[in-house]
């Protein structure tokens, strides 16, 4: 298990690199702002959709077991985040600046409260760090764009 924790941590932390570089590129390269913003929010949507997909294997393993959430509820939660990720790309920029940080926070709350029983402690701690850093990047970009 320790190897899995290390690998998941390494991949999770590596996944923050595009958030950090994306936020920096929006701040530092105003001449390429449109492209940087598009790539930043496309990556944000992709990660949100990926994280929503994590609930599918949980739902598929819940048959005939007594867990707090039914497989149907787990799949609905997954699809709500997946659809939010995709449809939010169609929103005006101001909408994306609001939806993505809120969606990441909501996803963490679902993991920390309703999915807590399914995740080991190390994963919940990792998710908190990843969520905080991603949200700081998302809010930084929103503030920077709001000041322009």
N, C-alpha and C positions, 0 to 999 in steps of 0.2 A: 503493500500500500504506500509506503514512503516514496517509492519511485513514481507512483502515479501522482502523488501530491506535488512532488518536485516538478514533474513534467507539466502538470496543469498550472502550477504557479508560474513557471517559465513562459508558457504559452500565453497565459493571462496577462502577465506583465509586458510581454512583447506586443500584445494587442493594444496596449496603451500608447505605444510609439506613434501610430498614425493620429491618435487624438492629440498628443502633445505637439507633434510636428505640424498637424493641421491648424491648431490654434496659433502656433508661432508663425506659420506662413500667412495666415489672415492678418496677423498683427504687423508682420515685417515686410510683406510684399503687396502693398496696396495696388500696384499696377497689375497684379495677377489676381486681384481679389475675387472676381466672379468665379474663376476656375477653382481657386482654393476653397471657397465657400461651398461650391457644388460638390467637390470631392469630400470635404469635411462632413457634410450632412449625408452624403451617400454612404460613407463609411459608418456613420452613426446609425443609419437605418439598417445596414447590413449586420452590425453587431447586435442590435436590438432584435432583429429577426432570428439570428443565430441563437441568442439566449432564450428566445421564446420556444425554439425548437428543442431545447433541453427538456422541456416538460413532456414531450411525446413519449420517450422511453419510459418515463415514470408511469404515465397513463397506461401504457401497454403492459406493464408488469403488475397492475393493481387488481386484475381479475380475481374475484372471490376472496379478496383480502379485506380486512377491516382497517382502513386508513382514514384519516380525517377528511380527505378529499376523494370524491368519486372519480373514476377515469373520465367521465363526461365533463365534470367541472375542470379537471386538469387540462383536458384538450381545449375547452372553451377559453380558459385563461391563456393558453398558448396561442390560440388563434387571435385573440384580442390584441395581444402584443405584436404578433406578426402583421396583422392588418394595419395596426397603428404605424408600424415601421414603414410599410410601403406607401400607404395613403398619405402620410405626412410629408413625403417627398413632393407631393402635388400641391401642398400648401404654399402660400407666399412665404417669403423668408421670415417675416415676423412670426408666422405660425410655427415654423420649424424651430425657431429660437425658443419658443415656449414649450412645445410638445416634447421634444427629445429629452431635455433634462427631467421633465415631469415623468415621462415614460420610464426613464432609467431609475428614478427614485421609486416609482410604483413597482417596477420589476424587483427591485431589492426588497421592498416591503413584502411582496408576495413570497419571496425566498425566505426572508427572515421570520415571517409569521406563519404562513400557511404551509410552506414546503420545508420548514425547519427539520422535521422528522426524517426527511429523505437525505439530507446533506450532512457530511461529517463537519466537525468544528472547524478544521483548517479551511474547508471550502467556503464556509460562511464568512470567515475572517477575510479570505481572499476576495470574495464578492464585495465586501464592504470597501476594501481598498480600491478595487477596480471601479466601483460605482462612484466613489468620492472623486477620484482623479478624472474619470470621464465627465462627471458633472461639472467639476471645476473648469475643465476645458470648454465644455458647452456653454457655460455661463460667461466665461471670459470672452468667447467669440461673440456672444449676444451683446455683452456690454460694449465691446469694441465697435461692433457694427452700429449699435444704438448711439454711440458718441460721434459717429461720422456724419 
